Amino acid sequence: MSEPAEHIVKSFEQELARLGDLIARMGGLVESEVALAAEAVVDQDATAATRAVETDPQVDALEREVEQFAIRMLALRQPVASDLRRIVAAIKITAGLERIGDYAVNAAKRSMVLSHFPLSFSLTPIASMARMVQQNLKTVIDAASENDPEKAIEVWRSDRLIDDLYTAIFRELITYMMEDPRNITPCTHLLFIAKNLERIGDHATNIAETVHFAATGEVLPDERPKGLSSAFAIERPEE
């Protein structure tokens, strides 16, 4: 290989590495947002909620930076095969991470309102769901950083557990609302919080599918493992 060609290849690899670093930074911020939102809900911690909301502009800025950098690479490098998949995947992954951050912020904001209501029931199921979502998010961010299709499949398969827990929480909260009208307002907020967590899980699964395709060139089946939550879905949490 000639020296100029070697230089071009090295430069391109450096750009791919930078792209990976940007995604890792964004993933770390989003993980922090989700953790803070969970803490805000479960512990009724207003400080954690505020920190989650304040982190979101950094996430949005990183998404824009990744998108601009990736588009520049596509225009100037004209990559093919696996390199092309990796760059296009970077755009899709960061879009998914940005949406996850938005859902975390929505949950954090709901927790601020929820803290004004006395709760006569446990938040343990919500805490369990938050932990499951956080684990899937961590795994899929690791999968993206390591270009690891096996970790991606692990997330893809485990989303059903989150869906099933969401269904159980939905039914439980409806029961509380029927038993005591005073529970209606706080339970409504919790329903939206649970839906936000479920959507975070869905976006983590979408990212897993993207990572798997980028790494292998193979598309996972259209029929992903799903639980029963779709029958009880709140279609559109607030933006």
N, C-alpha and C positions, 0 to 999 in steps of 0.2 A: 504494500500500500504506500502511495506517495505521501510525502510529508504534509502537503496541503490537505489531502484526504484524511490523514490521521488527525490533523488539527480540527477538521470539521466534525469528525466522529466524537472526539473528546469534548468539543464545545457543546454538541448536542446532548451528550450524556450528562454534562454539567447542568444543562437547562432542564433535563428530565429530573435530575436530583433536586434542583431548586423547586420545581413544581411539586415534587413529593414533600419537600420541607414545608411549603406553604399549606398543603393539605393537612399535614400533621399539626401545624400550628392552629389551623382553623378547627380541626377535630378536638384538640385539647381545650380550646375555648368553649366549644359546644358541650363537651363533657362537663366542664365546670358549670355552664349555664343549667344543664339538666340536674346536676347534683345540688346546686343552690336552690332551684325550683322545688325539688323534692324536700329539701330541708325546710324551705319556707312553708310548705303545705303541712308536713308531718309534725314539725315542731312549732308551727305558727310563728315563724321567725321573720319579722318584717325586714330586718337587716339583710338576711339572705335573699329575700325577694327583691329588694332594691338593687343588690349587687348583680342578680341575674339580669334584671332589666338594663342596668348600666353596661353590661358586657356585650349586649346585642349589636351596638354600632360597630364594634371591632370585628365581629363575625361578618357583618354585612360588607365591611371594607375589604376583608380578606377574600370574600367571594368575588368581589369586583376585580381584585388584583389577580386572582387565579384565572378568571375568565379572560381578562385582557392579555395575560401572559400566554395562556394556552392558544388563544386566537392568533397571537403574533407567531408562535411556534408553528402553527398550521400553515400560516401564510408564507413564512420564510423557509421553513425546513421541508415542507411537503412530505411528511412522514407516510410510511405505508405499513401494512400488516400490524404487528403487535405494538409498534410505536404509535401508530395512528390510534389504535384502540385505547392505549394508555392516556393519550392527551384528551381525546373525546370523553373518556371516562372521568377524567379530572374535573371537567366542566359539570358533568352530571352529578358527581359525588359532592362537589361543593354546593350545588343547588339543593341537594338533599340535606346537607348539613345546615344550610341557611334556614330551611323550613323547620328542621328540628329545633333550632334556636328560637324560632318564632313560637313554636308550641310551648317551649319551656317558659318563655316570657309570658305567654297567655296564662299558664298555670300559676306562675309567680304572682301575677296581678290578681288572679282569682283568690289566691291565698290571703292577700291583704284584706279583701272583703270578708272572707271566711273567718278571719281571726276575731271579728266583732260578734260572732255568734257562739253561744255555749253549745258544746256538742255532747249529746247524751249517748254516743256510741263511739266505738274504737275506729281509729284510722289505720289499723294494722294491715287490712287488705290493700289499701292505697300504698302504704309503705312497701309492701311486698311487690306490688306491681312496679313501683318506681325502681326498686332494686333490680328486678328482672330486665327492665328497659335499659337501665344504666349498664348492666353487664353486656347486653346485646350491642349497645352503642360502643362500648369499649372494644369488644371483639371485632366489630366491623371496621372500626378505625384502625385497629392493628392489622386487619386483613388488607385494608387499602394501603397502609404504609409498607407492608411486606409483600404486596401483590400475591396474597395467599388464598387460593380458591377454596381450600379445605375449611379455613375459618369462615369464609363467606357462606359456605353451605351450612355450617353449624348455626349461623344466625338465621339463615333462610328457613331451616327446619324448626327452630325454637320459637318462631313468632306465634305459632298456634297456642303455646302456653300462655302468652300474654293476652291473646284474644279470649281464651277461655276464662282467665281471671277477670278480664274486663266484663265479660258477661255476668259472672258471679257478683261483681261489685254493683253493676247496674241493677240487678234484681234485688240485691240487699238494700240499696239506697231507695228504690221504689217502695219497698216494704216499710222502711222507716218513715217515708213521706205519708204513706197511707195510715200508719199507726198514730201519728201526731202531726197535725198541720204546722206546728212550730218548726218541724224539721224540713219543711218544703224549701225554704230559701237556702239554708246551708247545704242541703242535699243536692239542690240544683247546681250550685257552684261545684260541688264534688263530682257531679256527673260530667260537667265540662272538663274538670281537671283530669278525671279518669280517661275521658275521650282524648284529651291532649296527649296523655301518656301512651294510649293505644296508637295514636297517629305517629308518635315518635318511633314506636316499634315498627310501624309499617314503613316509615322512611328508612329506618336502619335496614330493613329487609330489601327495600329497593336498592340501596347502596350495595348490599351484599350481592345482588344480582348483577349489578354493574361491574363490581370487582371481579366476580367469577368470569364474566364475559371478557373483560380486559385481559385477564390472566390466561384464559384457555381458548378464547374464540368460540366458546360453546354457550348457547343460551339455555338457561335453566327452564324447566317446564312452565308453561303458562299457569297451570293449576298448582299454585304454591300451597303448602300445608296451611290450612286456615281453621280457626275455631268457629264458635257459634256467634261471635259478637256482631256480625253484620246484620243479624235480625233485630238487634237492639241498638243500632248505631245512631248517634247524633251526627247527622251528616256533615255539618259545617261548623266547627268551633269558630269563635270570632277570630278575625284576622288580627 
